[in-house]
Amino acid sequence: MIKIVPDPPESSPSLTTTTEKPFGTVDSNGIPMFTVRGGIPADDALAHATTLIECAEATAWDVVDHLHLNDKALVLGLIQQLDAAQALIAAVVDR
């Protein structure tokens, strides 16, 4: 029998939820102290990442007022990268 409509693609869990991902500081044994828990819905993880980026951007803007010209350029570049990352996350969440 020939199907008129093909089967939908199988959804991959890695696209809908997080995997365990260590990050940040390691202890004296070289083991990461922090880990993103596996199984968090992607939308929740992306929404939280957006909040973290907003906080980092606010901090960077506060720092700009206390720096010299070359340092300001570096921090302004950081702000632009944060803006780009936030736009990418929003593009995924908003679809």
PyMOL Python script that loads the backbone (N, CA, C, O; Angstrom):
from pymol import cmd

cmd.read_pdbstr("""\
ATOM      1  N   MET A   1       0.846  -1.179   0.000  1.00  0.00           N
ATOM      2  CA  MET A   1       0.000   0.000   0.000  1.00  0.00           C
ATOM      3  C   MET A   1       0.890   1.240   0.000  1.00  0.00           C
ATOM      4  O   MET A   1       1.876   1.296   0.735  1.00  0.00           O
ATOM      5  N   ILE A   2       0.556   2.208  -0.799  1.00  0.00           N
ATOM      6  CA  ILE A   2       1.304   3.457  -0.884  1.00  0.00           C
ATOM      7  C   ILE A   2       0.604   4.502  -0.023  1.00  0.00           C
ATOM      8  O   ILE A   2      -0.597   4.738  -0.151  1.00  0.00           O
ATOM      9  N   LYS A   3       1.396   5.127   0.866  1.00  0.00           N
ATOM     10  CA  LYS A   3       0.841   6.176   1.734  1.00  0.00           C
ATOM     11  C   LYS A   3       0.799   7.486   0.972  1.00  0.00           C
ATOM     12  O   LYS A   3       1.758   7.833   0.283  1.00  0.00           O
ATOM     13  N   ILE A   4      -0.293   8.214   1.086  1.00  0.00           N
ATOM     14  CA  ILE A   4      -0.403   9.534   0.470  1.00  0.00           C
ATOM     15  C   ILE A   4       0.345  10.565   1.300  1.00  0.00           C
ATOM     16  O   ILE A   4       0.984  11.463   0.752  1.00  0.00           O
ATOM     17  N   VAL A   5       0.266  10.438   2.628  1.00  0.00           N
ATOM     18  CA  VAL A   5       0.929  11.375   3.538  1.00  0.00           C
ATOM     19  C   VAL A   5       2.042  10.631   4.271  1.00  0.00           C
ATOM     20  O   VAL A   5       1.786   9.599   4.890  1.00  0.00           O
ATOM     21  N   PRO A   6       3.285  11.145   4.209  1.00  0.00           N
ATOM     22  CA  PRO A   6       4.373  10.452   4.914  1.00  0.00           C
ATOM     23  C   PRO A   6       4.239  10.591   6.430  1.00  0.00           C
ATOM     24  O   PRO A   6       3.576  11.499   6.933  1.00  0.00           O
ATOM     25  N   ASP A   7       4.884   9.670   7.141  1.00  0.00           N
ATOM     26  CA  ASP A   7       4.910   9.759   8.601  1.00  0.00           C
ATOM     27  C   ASP A   7       5.651  11.026   9.014  1.00  0.00           C
ATOM     28  O   ASP A   7       6.628  11.409   8.370  1.00  0.00           O
ATOM     29  N   PRO A   8       5.194  11.680  10.085  1.00  0.00           N
ATOM     30  CA  PRO A   8       5.930  12.866  10.564  1.00  0.00           C
ATOM     31  C   PRO A   8       7.285  12.451  11.108  1.00  0.00           C
ATOM     32  O   PRO A   8       7.438  11.327  11.588  1.00  0.00           O
ATOM     33  N   PRO A   9       8.274  13.338  11.043  1.00  0.00           N
ATOM     34  CA  PRO A   9       9.581  12.978  11.579  1.00  0.00           C
ATOM     35  C   PRO A   9       9.483  12.750  13.088  1.00  0.00           C
ATOM     36  O   PRO A   9       8.701  13.400  13.782  1.00  0.00           O
ATOM     37  N   GLU A  10      10.290  11.817  13.576  1.00  0.00           N
ATOM     38  CA  GLU A  10      10.307  11.563  15.012  1.00  0.00           C
ATOM     39  C   GLU A  10      10.977  12.744  15.695  1.00  0.00           C
ATOM     40  O   GLU A  10      12.017  13.222  15.243  1.00  0.00           O
ATOM     41  N   SER A  11      10.374  13.218  16.794  1.00  0.00           N
ATOM     42  CA  SER A  11      10.983  14.340  17.508  1.00  0.00           C
ATOM     43  C   SER A  11      12.147  13.819  18.337  1.00  0.00           C
ATOM     44  O   SER A  11      12.073  12.760  18.961  1.00  0.00           O
ATOM     45  N   SER A  12      13.195  14.578  18.323  1.00  0.00           N
ATOM     46  CA  SER A  12      14.388  14.207  19.073  1.00  0.00           C
ATOM     47  C   SER A  12      14.326  14.835  20.451  1.00  0.00           C
ATOM     48  O   SER A  12      14.099  16.041  20.549  1.00  0.00           O
ATOM     49  N   PRO A  13      14.519  14.069  21.530  1.00  0.00           N
ATOM     50  CA  PRO A  13      14.467  14.645  22.881  1.00  0.00           C
ATOM     51  C   PRO A  13      15.500  15.755  23.074  1.00  0.00           C
ATOM     52  O   PRO A  13      15.281  16.680  23.857  1.00  0.00           O
ATOM     53  N   SER A  14      16.634  15.664  22.353  1.00  0.00           N
ATOM     54  CA  SER A  14      17.665  16.679  22.525  1.00  0.00           C
ATOM     55  C   SER A  14      17.215  18.046  22.009  1.00  0.00           C
ATOM     56  O   SER A  14      17.801  19.067  22.370  1.00  0.00           O
ATOM     57  N   LEU A  15      16.177  18.075  21.167  1.00  0.00           N
ATOM     58  CA  LEU A  15      15.691  19.351  20.659  1.00  0.00           C
ATOM     59  C   LEU A  15      14.584  19.932  21.526  1.00  0.00           C
ATOM     60  O   LEU A  15      14.250  21.109  21.392  1.00  0.00           O
ATOM     61  N   THR A  16      14.016  19.133  22.404  1.00  0.00           N
ATOM     62  CA  THR A  16      12.900  19.607  23.214  1.00  0.00           C
ATOM     63  C   THR A  16      13.252  19.757  24.682  1.00  0.00           C
ATOM     64  O   THR A  16      12.549  20.441  25.426  1.00  0.00           O
ATOM     65  N   THR A  17      14.342  19.120  25.104  1.00  0.00           N
ATOM     66  CA  THR A  17      14.777  19.229  26.496  1.00  0.00           C
ATOM     67  C   THR A  17      16.298  19.393  26.544  1.00  0.00           C
ATOM     68  O   THR A  17      16.999  19.145  25.563  1.00  0.00           O
ATOM     69  N   THR A  18      16.778  19.812  27.695  1.00  0.00           N
ATOM     70  CA  THR A  18      18.221  19.979  27.864  1.00  0.00           C
ATOM     71  C   THR A  18      18.890  18.630  28.127  1.00  0.00           C
ATOM     72  O   THR A  18      18.248  17.662  28.537  1.00  0.00           O
ATOM     73  N   THR A  19      20.185  18.599  27.881  1.00  0.00           N
ATOM     74  CA  THR A  19      21.012  17.481  28.327  1.00  0.00           C
ATOM     75  C   THR A  19      21.834  17.990  29.501  1.00  0.00           C
ATOM     76  O   THR A  19      21.973  19.200  29.681  1.00  0.00           O
ATOM     77  N   GLU A  20      22.374  17.092  30.291  1.00  0.00           N
ATOM     78  CA  GLU A  20      23.212  17.525  31.406  1.00  0.00           C
ATOM     79  C   GLU A  20      24.467  18.181  30.840  1.00  0.00           C
ATOM     80  O   GLU A  20      25.129  17.623  29.964  1.00  0.00           O
ATOM     81  N   LYS A  21      24.792  19.385  31.354  1.00  0.00           N
ATOM     82  CA  LYS A  21      25.931  20.145  30.826  1.00  0.00           C
ATOM     83  C   LYS A  21      26.651  20.846  31.965  1.00  0.00           C
ATOM     84  O   LYS A  21      26.131  21.820  32.509  1.00  0.00           O
ATOM     85  N   PRO A  22      27.853  20.366  32.346  1.00  0.00           N
ATOM     86  CA  PRO A  22      28.627  21.039  33.395  1.00  0.00           C
ATOM     87  C   PRO A  22      29.158  22.383  32.900  1.00  0.00           C
ATOM     88  O   PRO A  22      29.389  22.561  31.704  1.00  0.00           O
ATOM     89  N   PHE A  23      29.350  23.326  33.822  1.00  0.00           N
ATOM     90  CA  PHE A  23      29.888  24.633  33.453  1.00  0.00           C
ATOM     91  C   PHE A  23      30.572  25.265  34.656  1.00  0.00           C
ATOM     92  O   PHE A  23      30.386  24.842  35.797  1.00  0.00           O
ATOM     93  N   GLY A  24      31.370  26.294  34.367  1.00  0.00           N
ATOM     94  CA  GLY A  24      31.944  27.120  35.425  1.00  0.00           C
ATOM     95  C   GLY A  24      33.128  26.497  36.143  1.00  0.00           C
ATOM     96  O   GLY A  24      33.866  25.687  35.583  1.00  0.00           O
ATOM     97  N   THR A  25      33.287  26.891  37.379  1.00  0.00           N
ATOM     98  CA  THR A  25      34.417  26.547  38.234  1.00  0.00           C
ATOM     99  C   THR A  25      34.481  25.046  38.492  1.00  0.00           C
ATOM    100  O   THR A  25      33.456  24.378  38.632  1.00  0.00           O
ATOM    101  N   VAL A  26      35.720  24.525  38.553  1.00  0.00           N
ATOM    102  CA  VAL A  26      35.910  23.126  38.928  1.00  0.00           C
ATOM    103  C   VAL A  26      36.505  23.069  40.332  1.00  0.00           C
ATOM    104  O   VAL A  26      37.176  24.002  40.773  1.00  0.00           O
ATOM    105  N   ASP A  27      36.251  21.962  41.027  1.00  0.00           N
ATOM    106  CA  ASP A  27      36.807  21.815  42.371  1.00  0.00           C
ATOM    107  C   ASP A  27      38.263  21.343  42.291  1.00  0.00           C
ATOM    108  O   ASP A  27      38.825  21.258  41.199  1.00  0.00           O
ATOM    109  N   SER A  28      38.874  21.038  43.437  1.00  0.00           N
ATOM    110  CA  SER A  28      40.286  20.655  43.477  1.00  0.00           C
ATOM    111  C   SER A  28      40.556  19.335  42.758  1.00  0.00           C
ATOM    112  O   SER A  28      41.706  19.024  42.449  1.00  0.00           O
ATOM    113  N   ASN A  29      39.516  18.565  42.493  1.00  0.00           N
ATOM    114  CA  ASN A  29      39.654  17.299  41.758  1.00  0.00           C
ATOM    115  C   ASN A  29      39.363  17.467  40.266  1.00  0.00           C
ATOM    116  O   ASN A  29      39.378  16.492  39.514  1.00  0.00           O
ATOM    117  N   GLY A  30      39.098  18.709  39.839  1.00  0.00           N
ATOM    118  CA  GLY A  30      38.792  18.962  38.433  1.00  0.00           C
ATOM    119  C   GLY A  30      37.364  18.644  38.043  1.00  0.00           C
ATOM    120  O   GLY A  30      37.049  18.555  36.856  1.00  0.00           O
ATOM    121  N   ILE A  31      36.498  18.471  39.024  1.00  0.00           N
ATOM    122  CA  ILE A  31      35.092  18.167  38.758  1.00  0.00           C
ATOM    123  C   ILE A  31      34.294  19.471  38.779  1.00  0.00           C
ATOM    124  O   ILE A  31      34.413  20.248  39.726  1.00  0.00           O
ATOM    125  N   PRO A  32      33.477  19.724  37.737  1.00  0.00           N
ATOM    126  CA  PRO A  32      32.687  20.956  37.707  1.00  0.00           C
ATOM    127  C   PRO A  32      31.762  21.065  38.915  1.00  0.00           C
ATOM    128  O   PRO A  32      31.157  20.084  39.348  1.00  0.00           O
ATOM    129  N   MET A  33      31.666  22.290  39.453  1.00  0.00           N
ATOM    130  CA  MET A  33      30.827  22.509  40.623  1.00  0.00           C
ATOM    131  C   MET A  33      29.365  22.750  40.255  1.00  0.00           C
ATOM    132  O   MET A  33      28.478  22.589  41.094  1.00  0.00           O
ATOM    133  N   PHE A  34      29.112  23.132  39.015  1.00  0.00           N
ATOM    134  CA  PHE A  34      27.755  23.454  38.578  1.00  0.00           C
ATOM    135  C   PHE A  34      27.416  22.660  37.324  1.00  0.00           C
ATOM    136  O   PHE A  34      28.286  22.372  36.502  1.00  0.00           O
ATOM    137  N   THR A  35      26.139  22.310  37.189  1.00  0.00           N
ATOM    138  CA  THR A  35      25.674  21.548  36.039  1.00  0.00           C
ATOM    139  C   THR A  35      24.256  21.965  35.694  1.00  0.00           C
ATOM    140  O   THR A  35      23.416  22.137  36.578  1.00  0.00           O
ATOM    141  N   VAL A  36      23.992  22.127  34.405  1.00  0.00           N
ATOM    142  CA  VAL A  36      22.611  22.289  33.954  1.00  0.00           C
ATOM    143  C   VAL A  36      22.006  20.888  33.994  1.00  0.00           C
ATOM    144  O   VAL A  36      22.568  19.938  33.450  1.00  0.00           O
ATOM    145  N   ARG A  37      20.873  20.781  34.635  1.00  0.00           N
ATOM    146  CA  ARG A  37      20.192  19.496  34.782  1.00  0.00           C
ATOM    147  C   ARG A  37      19.613  19.048  33.441  1.00  0.00           C
ATOM    148  O   ARG A  37      19.069  19.864  32.696  1.00  0.00           O
ATOM    149  N   GLY A  38      19.724  17.786  33.138  1.00  0.00           N
ATOM    150  CA  GLY A  38      19.099  17.243  31.939  1.00  0.00           C
ATOM    151  C   GLY A  38      17.595  17.149  32.102  1.00  0.00           C
ATOM    152  O   GLY A  38      17.091  17.006  33.216  1.00  0.00           O
ATOM    153  N   GLY A  39      16.871  17.231  30.979  1.00  0.00           N
ATOM    154  CA  GLY A  39      15.420  17.054  30.997  1.00  0.00           C
ATOM    155  C   GLY A  39      14.610  18.318  31.205  1.00  0.00           C
ATOM    156  O   GLY A  39      13.386  18.248  31.306  1.00  0.00           O
ATOM    157  N   ILE A  40      15.259  19.473  31.273  1.00  0.00           N
ATOM    158  CA  ILE A  40      14.521  20.735  31.417  1.00  0.00           C
ATOM    159  C   ILE A  40      13.915  21.083  30.057  1.00  0.00           C
ATOM    160  O   ILE A  40      14.623  21.030  29.051  1.00  0.00           O
ATOM    161  N   PRO A  41      12.626  21.438  29.992  1.00  0.00           N
ATOM    162  CA  PRO A  41      12.034  21.817  28.707  1.00  0.00           C
ATOM    163  C   PRO A  41      12.827  22.963  28.065  1.00  0.00           C
ATOM    164  O   PRO A  41      13.216  23.920  28.735  1.00  0.00           O
ATOM    165  N   ALA A  42      13.054  22.843  26.759  1.00  0.00           N
ATOM    166  CA  ALA A  42      13.868  23.823  26.038  1.00  0.00           C
ATOM    167  C   ALA A  42      13.327  25.240  26.196  1.00  0.00           C
ATOM    168  O   ALA A  42      14.106  26.178  26.367  1.00  0.00           O
ATOM    169  N   ASP A  43      12.013  25.411  26.142  1.00  0.00           N
ATOM    170  CA  ASP A  43      11.436  26.754  26.281  1.00  0.00           C
ATOM    171  C   ASP A  43      11.772  27.356  27.640  1.00  0.00           C
ATOM    172  O   ASP A  43      12.080  28.545  27.732  1.00  0.00           O
ATOM    173  N   ASP A  44      11.714  26.543  28.698  1.00  0.00           N
ATOM    174  CA  ASP A  44      12.049  27.037  30.038  1.00  0.00           C
ATOM    175  C   ASP A  44      13.528  27.409  30.123  1.00  0.00           C
ATOM    176  O   ASP A  44      13.881  28.445  30.686  1.00  0.00           O
ATOM    177  N   ALA A  45      14.384  26.564  29.565  1.00  0.00           N
ATOM    178  CA  ALA A  45      15.830  26.832  29.596  1.00  0.00           C
ATOM    179  C   ALA A  45      16.159  28.112  28.818  1.00  0.00           C
ATOM    180  O   ALA A  45      16.959  28.930  29.271  1.00  0.00           O
ATOM    181  N   LEU A  46      15.545  28.275  27.661  1.00  0.00           N
ATOM    182  CA  LEU A  46      15.809  29.466  26.851  1.00  0.00           C
ATOM    183  C   LEU A  46      15.273  30.727  27.523  1.00  0.00           C
ATOM    184  O   LEU A  46      15.904  31.781  27.451  1.00  0.00           O
ATOM    185  N   ALA A  47      14.122  30.631  28.170  1.00  0.00           N
ATOM    186  CA  ALA A  47      13.570  31.790  28.872  1.00  0.00           C
ATOM    187  C   ALA A  47      14.498  32.204  30.014  1.00  0.00           C
ATOM    188  O   ALA A  47      14.724  33.396  30.227  1.00  0.00           O
ATOM    189  N   HIS A  48      15.030  31.242  30.738  1.00  0.00           N
ATOM    190  CA  HIS A  48      15.946  31.553  31.839  1.00  0.00           C
ATOM    191  C   HIS A  48      17.259  32.118  31.296  1.00  0.00           C
ATOM    192  O   HIS A  48      17.833  33.034  31.884  1.00  0.00           O
ATOM    193  N   ALA A  49      17.732  31.573  30.178  1.00  0.00           N
ATOM    194  CA  ALA A  49      18.957  32.091  29.555  1.00  0.00           C
ATOM    195  C   ALA A  49      18.769  33.552  29.150  1.00  0.00           C
ATOM    196  O   ALA A  49      19.689  34.357  29.290  1.00  0.00           O
ATOM    197  N   THR A  50      17.599  33.892  28.654  1.00  0.00           N
ATOM    198  CA  THR A  50      17.310  35.279  28.295  1.00  0.00           C
ATOM    199  C   THR A  50      17.403  36.183  29.517  1.00  0.00           C
ATOM    200  O   THR A  50      17.959  37.278  29.433  1.00  0.00           O
ATOM    201  N   THR A  51      16.871  35.743  30.647  1.00  0.00           N
ATOM    202  CA  THR A  51      16.955  36.521  31.884  1.00  0.00           C
ATOM    203  C   THR A  51      18.404  36.706  32.314  1.00  0.00           C
ATOM    204  O   THR A  51      18.797  37.800  32.719  1.00  0.00           O
ATOM    205  N   LEU A  52      19.199  35.643  32.227  1.00  0.00           N
ATOM    206  CA  LEU A  52      20.615  35.750  32.575  1.00  0.00           C
ATOM    207  C   LEU A  52      21.341  36.749  31.674  1.00  0.00           C
ATOM    208  O   LEU A  52      22.169  37.530  32.143  1.00  0.00           O
ATOM    209  N   ILE A  53      21.031  36.718  30.398  1.00  0.00           N
ATOM    210  CA  ILE A  53      21.657  37.657  29.458  1.00  0.00           C
ATOM    211  C   ILE A  53      21.229  39.089  29.753  1.00  0.00           C
ATOM    212  O   ILE A  53      22.048  40.006  29.681  1.00  0.00           O
ATOM    213  N   GLU A  54      19.962  39.291  30.082  1.00  0.00           N
ATOM    214  CA  GLU A  54      19.494  40.638  30.436  1.00  0.00           C
ATOM    215  C   GLU A  54      20.250  41.167  31.652  1.00  0.00           C
ATOM    216  O   GLU A  54      20.625  42.339  31.682  1.00  0.00           O
ATOM    217  N   CYS A  55      20.477  40.324  32.650  1.00  0.00           N
ATOM    218  CA  CYS A  55      21.226  40.731  33.842  1.00  0.00           C
ATOM    219  C   CYS A  55      22.677  41.057  33.493  1.00  0.00           C
ATOM    220  O   CYS A  55      23.224  42.050  33.973  1.00  0.00           O
ATOM    221  N   ALA A  56      23.295  40.231  32.667  1.00  0.00           N
ATOM    222  CA  ALA A  56      24.681  40.481  32.249  1.00  0.00           C
ATOM    223  C   ALA A  56      24.777  41.788  31.462  1.00  0.00           C
ATOM    224  O   ALA A  56      25.737  42.542  31.622  1.00  0.00           O
ATOM    225  N   GLU A  57      23.796  42.052  30.624  1.00  0.00           N
ATOM    226  CA  GLU A  57      23.800  43.292  29.848  1.00  0.00           C
ATOM    227  C   GLU A  57      23.636  44.507  30.758  1.00  0.00           C
ATOM    228  O   GLU A  57      24.318  45.514  30.565  1.00  0.00           O
ATOM    229  N   ALA A  58      22.757  44.431  31.732  1.00  0.00           N
ATOM    230  CA  ALA A  58      22.577  45.538  32.675  1.00  0.00           C
ATOM    231  C   ALA A  58      23.862  45.800  33.449  1.00  0.00           C
ATOM    232  O   ALA A  58      24.235  46.953  33.666  1.00  0.00           O
ATOM    233  N   THR A  59      24.535  44.737  33.863  1.00  0.00           N
ATOM    234  CA  THR A  59      25.805  44.883  34.572  1.00  0.00           C
ATOM    235  C   THR A  59      26.848  45.545  33.676  1.00  0.00           C
ATOM    236  O   THR A  59      27.569  46.440  34.115  1.00  0.00           O
ATOM    237  N   ALA A  60      26.925  45.110  32.435  1.00  0.00           N
ATOM    238  CA  ALA A  60      27.897  45.674  31.489  1.00  0.00           C
ATOM    239  C   ALA A  60      27.646  47.165  31.271  1.00  0.00           C
ATOM    240  O   ALA A  60      28.593  47.951  31.230  1.00  0.00           O
ATOM    241  N   TRP A  61      26.376  47.563  31.131  1.00  0.00           N
ATOM    242  CA  TRP A  61      26.075  48.990  30.954  1.00  0.00           C
ATOM    243  C   TRP A  61      26.516  49.790  32.175  1.00  0.00           C
ATOM    244  O   TRP A  61      27.014  50.906  32.030  1.00  0.00           O
ATOM    245  N   ASP A  62      26.342  49.241  33.369  1.00  0.00           N
ATOM    246  CA  ASP A  62      26.799  49.937  34.584  1.00  0.00           C
ATOM    247  C   ASP A  62      28.313  50.071  34.614  1.00  0.00           C
ATOM    248  O   ASP A  62      28.839  51.093  35.055  1.00  0.00           O
ATOM    249  N   VAL A  63      29.014  49.049  34.148  1.00  0.00           N
ATOM    250  CA  VAL A  63      30.472  49.068  34.150  1.00  0.00           C
ATOM    251  C   VAL A  63      31.024  50.105  33.172  1.00  0.00           C
ATOM    252  O   VAL A  63      32.056  50.718  33.449  1.00  0.00           O
ATOM    253  N   VAL A  64      30.364  50.311  32.046  1.00  0.00           N
ATOM    254  CA  VAL A  64      30.841  51.250  31.014  1.00  0.00           C
ATOM    255  C   VAL A  64      31.108  52.635  31.590  1.00  0.00           C
ATOM    256  O   VAL A  64      32.063  53.298  31.183  1.00  0.00           O
ATOM    257  N   ASP A  65      30.292  53.075  32.515  1.00  0.00           N
ATOM    258  CA  ASP A  65      30.435  54.418  33.086  1.00  0.00           C
ATOM    259  C   ASP A  65      31.725  54.595  33.886  1.00  0.00           C
ATOM    260  O   ASP A  65      32.121  55.727  34.163  1.00  0.00           O
ATOM    261  N   HIS A  66      32.383  53.502  34.261  1.00  0.00           N
ATOM    262  CA  HIS A  66      33.549  53.585  35.122  1.00  0.00           C
ATOM    263  C   HIS A  66      34.846  53.177  34.428  1.00  0.00           C
ATOM    264  O   HIS A  66      35.845  52.907  35.096  1.00  0.00           O
ATOM    265  N   LEU A  67      34.841  53.130  33.102  1.00  0.00           N
ATOM    266  CA  LEU A  67      36.016  52.657  32.375  1.00  0.00           C
ATOM    267  C   LEU A  67      36.620  53.728  31.488  1.00  0.00           C
ATOM    268  O   LEU A  67      35.996  54.752  31.208  1.00  0.00           O
ATOM    269  N   HIS A  68      37.857  53.472  31.046  1.00  0.00           N
ATOM    270  CA  HIS A  68      38.533  54.346  30.087  1.00  0.00           C
ATOM    271  C   HIS A  68      38.103  53.971  28.672  1.00  0.00           C
ATOM    272  O   HIS A  68      37.398  52.983  28.469  1.00  0.00           O
ATOM    273  N   LEU A  69      38.537  54.774  27.691  1.00  0.00           N
ATOM    274  CA  LEU A  69      38.071  54.640  26.308  1.00  0.00           C
ATOM    275  C   LEU A  69      38.256  53.230  25.742  1.00  0.00           C
ATOM    276  O   LEU A  69      37.292  52.656  25.235  1.00  0.00           O
ATOM    277  N   ASN A  70      39.463  52.653  25.812  1.00  0.00           N
ATOM    278  CA  ASN A  70      39.688  51.306  25.265  1.00  0.00           C
ATOM    279  C   ASN A  70      38.843  50.257  25.978  1.00  0.00           C
ATOM    280  O   ASN A  70      38.272  49.369  25.346  1.00  0.00           O
ATOM    281  N   ASP A  71      38.771  50.371  27.303  1.00  0.00           N
ATOM    282  CA  ASP A  71      37.976  49.416  28.067  1.00  0.00           C
ATOM    283  C   ASP A  71      36.497  49.529  27.723  1.00  0.00           C
ATOM    284  O   ASP A  71      35.786  48.526  27.667  1.00  0.00           O
ATOM    285  N   LYS A  72      36.038  50.757  27.495  1.00  0.00           N
ATOM    286  CA  LYS A  72      34.633  50.948  27.125  1.00  0.00           C
ATOM    287  C   LYS A  72      34.326  50.227  25.829  1.00  0.00           C
ATOM    288  O   LYS A  72      33.269  49.611  25.697  1.00  0.00           O
ATOM    289  N   ALA A  73      35.246  50.296  24.860  1.00  0.00           N
ATOM    290  CA  ALA A  73      35.030  49.633  23.580  1.00  0.00           C
ATOM    291  C   ALA A  73      34.880  48.122  23.767  1.00  0.00           C
ATOM    292  O   ALA A  73      34.052  47.490  23.111  1.00  0.00           O
ATOM    293  N   LEU A  74      35.684  47.548  24.664  1.00  0.00           N
ATOM    294  CA  LEU A  74      35.581  46.112  24.925  1.00  0.00           C
ATOM    295  C   LEU A  74      34.228  45.752  25.531  1.00  0.00           C
ATOM    296  O   LEU A  74      33.595  44.779  25.121  1.00  0.00           O
ATOM    297  N   VAL A  75      33.795  46.535  26.497  1.00  0.00           N
ATOM    298  CA  VAL A  75      32.521  46.242  27.156  1.00  0.00           C
ATOM    299  C   VAL A  75      31.355  46.497  26.202  1.00  0.00           C
ATOM    300  O   VAL A  75      30.373  45.755  26.219  1.00  0.00           O
ATOM    301  N   LEU A  76      31.450  47.522  25.381  1.00  0.00           N
ATOM    302  CA  LEU A  76      30.388  47.770  24.397  1.00  0.00           C
ATOM    303  C   LEU A  76      30.315  46.617  23.395  1.00  0.00           C
ATOM    304  O   LEU A  76      29.228  46.250  22.948  1.00  0.00           O
ATOM    305  N   GLY A  77      31.477  46.044  23.041  1.00  0.00           N
ATOM    306  CA  GLY A  77      31.479  44.852  22.188  1.00  0.00           C
ATOM    307  C   GLY A  77      30.804  43.682  22.878  1.00  0.00           C
ATOM    308  O   GLY A  77      30.077  42.918  22.243  1.00  0.00           O
ATOM    309  N   LEU A  78      31.040  43.540  24.173  1.00  0.00           N
ATOM    310  CA  LEU A  78      30.385  42.494  24.958  1.00  0.00           C
ATOM    311  C   LEU A  78      28.869  42.690  24.955  1.00  0.00           C
ATOM    312  O   LEU A  78      28.116  41.727  24.809  1.00  0.00           O
ATOM    313  N   ILE A  79      28.431  43.921  25.114  1.00  0.00           N
ATOM    314  CA  ILE A  79      26.995  44.215  25.105  1.00  0.00           C
ATOM    315  C   ILE A  79      26.385  43.828  23.761  1.00  0.00           C
ATOM    316  O   ILE A  79      25.283  43.281  23.711  1.00  0.00           O
ATOM    317  N   GLN A  80      27.098  44.110  22.676  1.00  0.00           N
ATOM    318  CA  GLN A  80      26.593  43.756  21.344  1.00  0.00           C
ATOM    319  C   GLN A  80      26.475  42.229  21.212  1.00  0.00           C
ATOM    320  O   GLN A  80      25.510  41.734  20.629  1.00  0.00           O
ATOM    321  N   GLN A  81      27.442  41.488  21.743  1.00  0.00           N
ATOM    322  CA  GLN A  81      27.370  40.029  21.701  1.00  0.00           C
ATOM    323  C   GLN A  81      26.205  39.506  22.539  1.00  0.00           C
ATOM    324  O   GLN A  81      25.531  38.552  22.149  1.00  0.00           O
ATOM    325  N   LEU A  82      25.974  40.130  23.680  1.00  0.00           N
ATOM    326  CA  LEU A  82      24.830  39.739  24.515  1.00  0.00           C
ATOM    327  C   LEU A  82      23.519  40.011  23.790  1.00  0.00           C
ATOM    328  O   LEU A  82      22.597  39.199  23.850  1.00  0.00           O
ATOM    329  N   ASP A  83      23.432  41.144  23.107  1.00  0.00           N
ATOM    330  CA  ASP A  83      22.230  41.469  22.328  1.00  0.00           C
ATOM    331  C   ASP A  83      21.990  40.417  21.242  1.00  0.00           C
ATOM    332  O   ASP A  83      20.861  39.974  21.033  1.00  0.00           O
ATOM    333  N   ALA A  84      23.066  40.024  20.557  1.00  0.00           N
ATOM    334  CA  ALA A  84      22.947  39.028  19.494  1.00  0.00           C
ATOM    335  C   ALA A  84      22.495  37.683  20.059  1.00  0.00           C
ATOM    336  O   ALA A  84      21.632  37.023  19.480  1.00  0.00           O
ATOM    337  N   ALA A  85      23.074  37.276  21.186  1.00  0.00           N
ATOM    338  CA  ALA A  85      22.687  36.011  21.812  1.00  0.00           C
ATOM    339  C   ALA A  85      21.229  36.042  22.241  1.00  0.00           C
ATOM    340  O   ALA A  85      20.503  35.062  22.072  1.00  0.00           O
ATOM    341  N   GLN A  86      20.805  37.163  22.793  1.00  0.00           N
ATOM    342  CA  GLN A  86      19.413  37.290  23.231  1.00  0.00           C
ATOM    343  C   GLN A  86      18.460  37.237  22.034  1.00  0.00           C
ATOM    344  O   GLN A  86      17.386  36.640  22.123  1.00  0.00           O
ATOM    345  N   ALA A  87      18.844  37.852  20.928  1.00  0.00           N
ATOM    346  CA  ALA A  87      18.007  37.819  19.725  1.00  0.00           C
ATOM    347  C   ALA A  87      17.898  36.391  19.184  1.00  0.00           C
ATOM    348  O   ALA A  87      16.823  35.978  18.749  1.00  0.00           O
ATOM    349  N   LEU A  88      18.995  35.638  19.207  1.00  0.00           N
ATOM    350  CA  LEU A  88      18.954  34.251  18.750  1.00  0.00           C
ATOM    351  C   LEU A  88      18.019  33.410  19.632  1.00  0.00           C
ATOM    352  O   LEU A  88      17.227  32.613  19.129  1.00  0.00           O
ATOM    353  N   ILE A  89      18.124  33.599  20.941  1.00  0.00           N
ATOM    354  CA  ILE A  89      17.248  32.852  21.850  1.00  0.00           C
ATOM    355  C   ILE A  89      15.796  33.230  21.618  1.00  0.00           C
ATOM    356  O   ILE A  89      14.924  32.363  21.566  1.00  0.00           O
ATOM    357  N   ALA A  90      15.538  34.511  21.480  1.00  0.00           N
ATOM    358  CA  ALA A  90      14.157  34.970  21.235  1.00  0.00           C
ATOM    359  C   ALA A  90      13.623  34.400  19.925  1.00  0.00           C
ATOM    360  O   ALA A  90      12.443  34.060  19.830  1.00  0.00           O
ATOM    361  N   ALA A  91      14.478  34.295  18.923  1.00  0.00           N
ATOM    362  CA  ALA A  91      14.049  33.752  17.637  1.00  0.00           C
ATOM    363  C   ALA A  91      13.627  32.283  17.768  1.00  0.00           C
ATOM    364  O   ALA A  91      12.709  31.834  17.081  1.00  0.00           O
ATOM    365  N   VAL A  92      14.299  31.540  18.648  1.00  0.00           N
ATOM    366  CA  VAL A  92      13.935  30.146  18.877  1.00  0.00           C
ATOM    367  C   VAL A  92      12.646  30.062  19.690  1.00  0.00           C
ATOM    368  O   VAL A  92      11.738  29.306  19.344  1.00  0.00           O
ATOM    369  N   VAL A  93      12.568  30.839  20.771  1.00  0.00           N
ATOM    370  CA  VAL A  93      11.400  30.779  21.656  1.00  0.00           C
ATOM    371  C   VAL A  93      10.152  31.279  20.936  1.00  0.00           C
ATOM    372  O   VAL A  93       9.083  30.682  21.064  1.00  0.00           O
ATOM    373  N   ASP A  94      10.276  32.360  20.186  1.00  0.00           N
ATOM    374  CA  ASP A  94       9.120  32.946  19.500  1.00  0.00           C
ATOM    375  C   ASP A  94       8.723  32.181  18.247  1.00  0.00           C
ATOM    376  O   ASP A  94       7.582  32.274  17.793  1.00  0.00           O
ATOM    377  N   ARG A  95       9.666  31.420  17.686  1.00  0.00           N
ATOM    378  CA  ARG A  95       9.458  30.672  16.447  1.00  0.00           C
ATOM    379  C   ARG A  95       8.804  31.543  15.406  1.00  0.00           C
ATOM    380  O   ARG A  95       8.547  31.088  14.292  1.00  0.00           O
TER     381      ARG A  95
END
""", "prot")
cmd.dss("prot")
cmd.show_as("cartoon", "prot")
cmd.util.cbc("prot")
cmd.orient("prot")
